[in-house]
Amino acid sequence: MENIIVTGAAGFIGYNLTEKLVAKGYNILGLDNLQDCPEGHLKFERLGQLGFCREDIIYGHTIKSGHCSFIKSDITDISLIDRIFKENPCDILIHLAAQTGVRQSVSQPDIYMKNNINGFYNILETCRKYNIKKILFASSSSVYGENPDMPYREDFITDNPVSMYAVTKKTNELMAKAYSSLYGFNNIGLRFFTVYGPWVRSDMAAYIFMKAVLENNTINLYNNGFSLRDFTYIDDVTRSIELIMEKMIQDDSRVPLYELYNVGNSMPVTLVDYLNCIKKHMGKNTTIINKPLQEGDVTATYANVDKIFDFIGFKPQTNIDTGVKKMVDWFLNMKK
Ligand SMILES: NC(=O)c1ccc[n+]([C@@H]2O[C@H](COP(=O)([O-])OP(=O)(O)OC[C@H]3O[C@@H](n4cnc5c(N)ncnc54)[C@H](O)[C@@H]3O)[C@@H](O)[C@H]2O)c1
């Protein structure tokens, strides 16, 4: 089976994807710097699910569990990334590592520039050096900015970012496009729309809401809960990645050299309805404090997914009620 490097493998999407690909028999090498990660953090628990012990994780060292290897490594550490790519054959690289979260990018743009732009540049350059020319990378719905035309299509102009996070994702798309045209890379970018589900990030609304409901804490609902998000269930996201990856591996002649695809549910829900769905499945209520829209946030996201469906014959399909129930079940089970 193919050798696949997954950056950001201890993250929400990276872990769910890695678990799925390992089960299918692929050889996965996961990289992650485990940043902002105190003892007991979800990232260690996710790695635990993959068979790795917290005590065995040492920066720069390879640990193995069946078809899966993991190296704690920082993509901005070019000498380590060079050694890893030199020593590990790779058929396709899936780049998910990033500094995430739009709001923090307004106050601390430097860490976004470093991890998302310099980090991706290191990945692209090291891939060029070791002739790894198939890359799937994470972009984001945030590149669409505050755009009243909906649903968002991939050919919309994305020149009006409202956060530095969005700037880094748009920059990543341009970098990938240049590597395709200059060096013949097969680079496919996926614009994810608010992903949720089991193992969701602890800084995302889903986790914050579930934790607050469980602990009877009040919830700050920004934009008075009116913001619309095209919440997309994690299994639909990993399935989309897997199907595109398989096409790239097979050298399918219909795989474009460079392309961008929306990965969204195409069924936006207001934040307040999302919270109500979480409360329903948790069987508990909570107090809400309405707050204004936060800097860096947009009021709505809504994906047109015709393009990805034309390409892989699949588009996200999990309805919010089903997806939230599975996420709540995971959360309550974890908190037992
Ligand atoms: N989750 C979403 O709703 C969403 C939406 C749009 C785009 N995305 C993008 O999808 C990707 C995965 O998102 P996620 O939700 O799994 O985020 P995540 O934060 O859970 O995962 C990203 C991982 O990258 C790692 N990382 C960050 N900087 C690194 C560095 N310099 N070196 C090595 N590892 C580093 C982090 O430790 C983290 O584990 C990201 O690129 C994100 O921008 C996610």
The ligand as a Gaussian input file, in Angstrom:
#p B3LYP/6-31G(d) Opt

LIG

0 1
 N      -11.829000      22.306000      11.563000
 C      -12.381000      23.166000      10.709000
 O      -13.562000      23.532000      10.817000
 C      -11.566000      23.721000       9.563000
 C      -12.208000      24.597000       8.659000
 C      -11.457000      25.111000       7.613000
 C      -10.149000      24.746000       7.452000
 N       -9.551000      23.913000       8.336000
 C       -8.144000      23.568000       8.133000
 O       -8.011000      22.156000       8.199000
 C       -6.752000      21.820000       8.809000
 C       -6.978000      20.924000      10.005000
 O       -7.832000      21.598000      10.914000
 P       -8.190000      21.008000      12.341000
 O       -9.520000      21.513000      12.711000
 O       -7.901000      19.557000      12.357000
 O       -7.132000      21.792000      13.239000
 P       -6.227000      21.283000      14.465000
 O       -5.694000      22.498000      15.116000
 O       -6.984000      20.317000      15.285000
 O       -5.069000      20.510000      13.709000
 C       -3.932000      21.146000      13.188000
 C       -2.728000      20.461000      13.782000
 O       -1.558000      21.081000      13.225000
 C       -0.575000      21.086000      14.245000
 N        0.394000      22.146000      13.924000
 C        0.207000      23.490000      13.935000
 N        1.345000      24.107000      13.613000
 C        2.264000      23.143000      13.372000
 C        3.632000      23.170000      13.010000
 N        4.302000      24.319000      12.856000
 N        4.272000      21.983000      12.849000
 C        3.623000      20.804000      13.033000
 N        2.333000      20.723000      13.393000
 C        1.659000      21.890000      13.557000
 C       -1.315000      21.362000      15.539000
 O       -0.602000      20.887000      16.671000
 C       -2.623000      20.602000      15.305000
 O       -2.599000      19.327000      15.926000
 C       -6.087000      23.143000       9.155000
 O       -5.202000      23.483000       8.109000
 C       -7.240000      24.114000       9.198000
 O       -6.815000      25.436000       8.911000
 C      -10.236000      23.380000       9.393000

